Amino acid sequence: MTRTKAERIKSSKTPLSRNITEEQAKRLPPGQFLTETFPILHEGEVPEIDLATWRLRIFGAVNREQEFSFEQLSALPRVQMTDDIHCVTRWSKFDTVWEGVRFRDLLEQLDVQPEAKYVMVHGGNDYETNVPLGELLHDHVLLAYHYDGKPLTPKHGWPMRLVVPQLYFWKSAKWISGLEFMIEDRPGFWEQNGFHNEADPFREERFSGEALPIPEDEWTKKEYD
């Protein structure tokens, strides 16, 4: 019988953080393991994207649908943010440096209906994840195109990915292709497959069912930077 990813995370071994300082321990959400590497996890193959034809589509509960090229988005105010990131598979990485466009700066360019309270973020391989609009208005939420001073690599979401550092990293969709504004919430890919709808790492909102404190060590066997 094939198990879902949520079931695998619940039933596998616990990696433990060792030799961390008291200050680091305060920054580390419960059940997380601190790593200096950047594990590469995603569903499906890395998509091939032609930057000349790539567009970010804005649709749903908007008064006017729009499309933005990479050139148009990169012409918006560019900011750099340093953030801790946390994956539901139990790894955390501190002080990651991202550059891109604040979500709320892009929002100023859009004609969104006032009733819209949620966003479905569409990414590569037909991936999608739902995020409350209020979460996307935080200072550090970016449509990122640089990581650690360099353009994103394809494996990390080139040409552009969402970064929502206050939520588990599955909400930070790679290879974004569309922002669908919604009046009512609906679950995305992982939210339909056993993962929590809100995904706050400090509340350990990993699963939609019973939140067992037993993590997955699968990420330690994955490719990483």
Buried (B, 14 or more C-beta within 10 A) or exposed (E): EEEEBBBBBBEBEEBEBEEBEEEBEEBBBEBBBBBEEBBBBBBEEBBEBEEEEBBBBBBBBBEEEBEBBBEEBBEBEBBEBEBBBBBBBBBBBBEBEBBBBBBEBBBEEBEBEEEBBBBBBBBBEEBBBBBBBEBBEBEBBBBBBBBEEEEBEBBBBBBBBBBBBBBBBBBBBBBBBBBBBBEEBEBBBBBEBBBBBBBBBEEBBBBBEEEEEEBBBBBBEEEBE
